[in-house]
Amino acid sequence: MEKLLFWILWGSMYVVSLLPRRVFYILSDICAFFLNLFGYRRSVIDVNMARSFLQLKYGEIKRLRKGYYRYMLDLTFESIWAITASQKEICEVISVPDRSVMDELCSRYPKMVVVVGHVGNWELFGGVTGPGGASATGGFALHNIYLSYKRAKNKAFDAFFVKMRMLAFRKSGNGGHILESKSIVRHILRDRKATGLYIFIADQSPKDERVVVKFLNQPTLMLAGAEYVASRLGIPMVYMGIDRVARGKYEIRFKLIEENTKGVEHGELTRRFACYLQEDIFANKVNWLWSHKRWKRDFLPQEADEYERIYGTRPFVN
């Protein structure tokens, strides 16, 4: 039954992906109109934005919400389009104008941790990795890419998303894989000389292994997995920002968070990541997943104590 569900999902998405990209943007506009009309997660979006952008009035938040619906649907349809798009076509959508940071680090380190948030279209960056991406658009990462993820409970959906996410990497000639986050340290230790960039989408709402940060003007809990891997193994940690410079155009930027991660105080690397991500969100306010409940986890008493020590105010504790 699960195999059947997988092939139904994959077959239907494959057929839809054959449509021209301009058709997807028309569909995106139509769907965005209806999402706004029916108020898809309106209260979640409005509350998230109002608490993050304290200076904005309701009319401005309403305008941003409309823009967010369009952005969210654009990245959804772009991800479907990428299933059958060529590597060259993907590189026309997403590029790396300046690869000097990664080139310099990759020349000296076989392994690195790279952290990214839910900004731009993170599903497409695989198209500018590997030999194909580097030669086509000045991409990055001749090192193999290993993308951290949490396995879905449904095997059919899990297989679908793994296959979908790895297609762009395969098209660009990158030899990496998707790895469960709990197996990454073991994978690195298996062969220390093998090259690898370990990518963490690190702005999810965490259950365990958490770091307290002030993010978008709010007390926030963030995943500690990326900094745990980097600091335990003493490998560099890099931030990858994905700017949406125009509709259907994204640019990737890199900032070094820390080269010598061994011995860095717990939480510091994650807090630097949060600052870089926050800067990008303030620069383009719709370019993030506002419809998700990022602040749904409660602080434990010891986490509240740590936050108060660092930031001088105390978050609410149930």
C-alpha positions in Angstrom: 0.0 0.0 0.0 2.8 2.4 0.9 4.7 1.6 -2.3 1.5 2.3 -4.3 1.0 5.6 -2.5 4.6 6.6 -3.3 4.2 5.9 -7.0 0.9 7.7 -7.2 2.6 10.7 -5.5 5.7 10.6 -7.6 3.8 9.9 -10.9 1.4 12.7 -10.4 4.1 15.3 -9.4 6.3 14.2 -12.3 3.5 14.8 -14.8 2.6 18.2 -13.3 6.3 19.2 -13.3 6.4 19.0 -17.1 4.4 22.3 -17.3 6.3 25.4 -18.3 7.6 27.4 -15.4 5.5 30.5 -16.4 2.4 28.4 -16.0 3.4 27.6 -12.4 3.6 31.3 -11.6 0.1 31.8 -13.0 -1.2 28.9 -10.8 0.7 30.5 -7.9 -1.1 33.8 -8.3 -4.5 32.1 -8.5 -3.8 29.9 -5.4 -2.5 32.9 -3.5 -5.7 34.8 -4.2 -7.8 32.0 -2.7 -5.5 31.5 0.3 -5.8 35.2 1.1 -9.6 35.1 0.4 -10.1 32.2 2.8 -7.5 33.3 5.3 -5.2 30.3 5.3 -3.5 30.4 8.8 -4.2 34.1 8.9 -4.0 34.3 12.7 -0.7 32.4 12.9 0.9 34.6 10.2 -0.4 37.9 11.6 0.7 37.1 15.2 4.1 35.9 14.0 4.7 39.0 12.0 3.3 41.4 14.6 5.6 40.1 17.3 8.6 40.0 14.9 8.1 43.5 13.4 7.1 45.6 16.3 7.0 48.9 14.4 4.5 47.7 11.7 0.8 48.6 11.7 -1.9 46.1 10.8 -2.3 47.5 7.3 1.4 46.8 6.6 1.1 43.3 8.1 -1.9 42.6 5.9 0.2 43.7 2.8 3.0 41.4 3.9 0.7 38.5 4.4 -0.5 38.8 0.8 3.1 38.8 -0.4 3.9 35.9 1.8 1.1 33.7 0.3 2.6 34.4 -3.2 6.1 33.6 -2.0 5.0 30.4 -0.3 3.2 29.1 -3.4 6.0 30.2 -5.7 8.5 28.0 -3.8 6.1 25.1 -3.7 5.5 25.2 -7.5 9.2 25.8 -8.2 10.0 22.7 -6.2 7.6 20.7 -8.3 8.9 22.2 -11.5 12.4 21.2 -10.5 11.5 17.5 -10.6 11.9 17.4 -14.4 13.8 20.7 -15.0 17.4 20.3 -16.3 20.4 21.3 -14.2 21.0 24.2 -16.5 17.4 25.5 -16.0 17.7 25.2 -12.2 20.9 27.3 -12.4 19.0 30.0 -14.2 16.8 30.3 -11.1 19.4 30.0 -8.3 23.0 31.0 -8.4 26.1 31.9 -6.3 27.5 35.3 -7.3 30.5 35.0 -4.9 31.9 31.6 -4.0 35.2 32.8 -2.5 34.2 32.0 1.1 33.4 28.3 0.3 36.3 28.0 -2.1 38.8 29.1 0.5 37.4 26.9 3.3 37.0 23.9 1.1 40.6 24.1 0.1 41.7 23.7 3.7 39.0 21.6 5.3 37.5 18.3 4.1 34.4 18.7 6.2 32.2 21.5 7.3 28.8 22.2 8.8 26.5 24.5 6.9 23.4 26.0 8.4 20.4 27.5 6.5 16.9 28.7 7.4 13.6 28.4 5.6 14.4 31.4 3.4 14.5 31.7 -0.4 13.9 28.4 -2.0 16.1 25.9 0.0 14.8 23.0 -2.1 16.8 24.2 -5.2 20.3 24.8 -3.9 21.4 21.3 -4.8 21.3 22.4 -8.5 24.4 24.6 -7.9 26.5 22.0 -6.2 28.9 19.5 -7.7 30.8 19.9 -11.0 27.7 20.8 -13.0 26.7 23.7 -10.7 30.2 25.0 -10.4 30.7 25.1 -14.2 27.3 26.4 -15.0 26.8 29.4 -12.7 29.8 29.7 -10.4 28.1 27.4 -7.9 29.7 25.8 -4.9 30.6 22.6 -3.1 32.6 20.2 -5.0 32.5 18.5 -1.7 29.7 15.9 -1.4 26.6 17.3 0.2 24.9 15.5 3.1 21.5 16.9 4.0 20.3 16.4 7.5 16.6 15.5 7.9 14.2 13.8 10.3 12.6 10.7 8.9 8.8 11.0 8.2 6.5 8.6 9.9 4.8 7.6 6.7 7.2 5.6 4.6 5.7 6.6 1.3 5.9 10.3 2.1 9.4 9.8 3.4 10.6 8.1 0.2 8.9 10.8 -1.9 10.6 13.7 -0.2 14.0 12.0 -0.2 13.8 11.3 -3.9 12.5 14.8 -4.7 15.2 16.6 -2.6 18.1 14.6 -4.1 17.2 15.0 -7.7 18.8 18.4 -8.0 22.0 17.1 -6.4 22.1 14.2 -8.9 21.6 16.5 -11.8 24.6 18.6 -10.8 26.8 15.6 -10.3 27.1 15.8 -6.5 27.6 12.5 -4.8 26.0 13.3 -1.4 23.0 11.8 0.4 20.3 12.6 2.8 21.1 11.5 6.3 19.1 11.3 9.5 20.5 13.9 11.9 21.3 11.4 14.6 23.6 9.5 12.3 25.7 12.4 11.1 28.5 12.3 13.7 28.9 8.6 13.0 29.1 9.2 9.3 31.8 11.9 9.7 33.9 9.7 12.0 33.7 6.8 9.6 36.2 8.4 7.2 37.7 11.7 8.4 39.5 12.3 5.1 36.5 12.1 2.9 35.0 15.4 1.9 31.6 16.5 3.0 29.4 19.5 3.6 26.7 18.7 6.2 23.7 20.9 5.7 21.3 21.6 8.6 18.0 23.5 8.1 18.3 24.8 11.6 15.3 27.0 12.3 12.7 24.4 13.1 10.9 24.3 16.4 12.9 21.7 18.5 11.8 19.2 21.0 15.2 18.2 22.3 18.8 19.5 22.2 17.8 23.1 22.3 19.5 26.5 22.5 17.9 29.6 23.8 18.2 32.7 21.6 16.5 36.1 21.1 15.2 35.8 17.5 12.9 38.2 15.7 12.3 40.1 19.0 11.1 37.0 20.8 12.5 34.4 23.2 13.1 31.4 20.9 14.3 27.8 21.2 16.4 26.6 18.3 17.9 23.3 17.3 21.4 22.6 18.7 22.3 19.7 16.4 24.4 21.7 13.9 26.6 23.3 16.6 26.9 20.0 18.5 28.3 18.3 15.4 30.6 21.2 14.5 32.0 21.8 18.0 32.4 18.1 18.9 34.4 17.5 15.8 36.1 20.9 15.6 35.1 21.6 12.0 34.0 25.0 10.6 30.4 26.2 10.7 29.1 28.4 7.9 25.8 30.2 7.3 24.1 29.9 3.9 21.7 32.7 3.1 19.3 32.4 0.2 18.1 35.8 -1.1 15.0 36.2 -3.2 16.2 39.0 -5.5 13.2 38.8 -7.9 10.4 36.4 -8.6 12.0 33.2 -9.8 15.5 34.4 -9.0 17.5 33.4 -5.9 21.1 34.1 -4.9 23.1 32.2 -2.3 25.6 33.9 0.1 27.9 32.4 2.6 29.2 33.9 5.9 31.7 32.1 8.2 30.2 31.6 11.7 33.3 30.1 13.2 36.4 28.4 11.8 37.7 27.1 15.1 34.6 25.6 16.7 36.3 23.4 19.3 35.6 24.7 22.7 33.2 27.5 21.7 30.7 28.1 24.5 27.5 26.1 24.2 24.8 28.1 22.3 27.1 30.7 20.9 27.3 29.2 17.3 23.5 28.8 17.2 23.0 32.4 18.4 25.3 33.7 15.6 23.3 31.7 13.1 20.1 33.2 14.5 21.5 36.8 14.1 22.5 36.2 10.4 19.1 34.6 9.6 17.3 37.5 11.4 19.3 40.0 9.3 18.1 38.3 6.1 14.5 38.2 7.3 14.5 41.9 8.2 15.9 42.7 4.8 13.1 40.8 3.0 10.2 40.4 5.3 8.1 37.9 3.3 11.0 35.6 2.6 10.5 33.1 5.5 7.9 30.5 6.5 5.5 32.6 8.6 2.6 30.2 8.5 4.5 27.7 10.7 4.2 27.8 14.5 7.8 28.5 15.3 7.2 29.5 19.0 5.0 26.6 20.1 7.5 25.1 22.5 7.6 26.1 26.2 10.8 27.0 28.0 11.9 24.8 30.8 12.7 26.6 34.0 16.5 26.1 33.5 16.1 27.4 29.9 14.3 30.5 31.2 17.1 31.1 33.7 19.7 30.9 30.9 17.7 33.3 28.7 17.4 35.8 31.5 21.1 35.6 32.3 22.0 36.3 28.6 19.3 38.8 27.6 18.2 40.4 30.8 14.5 39.5 30.5 12.7 36.3 31.5 10.5 34.4 29.0 7.1 33.0 30.1 7.3 29.5 31.6 4.1 27.4 32.0 
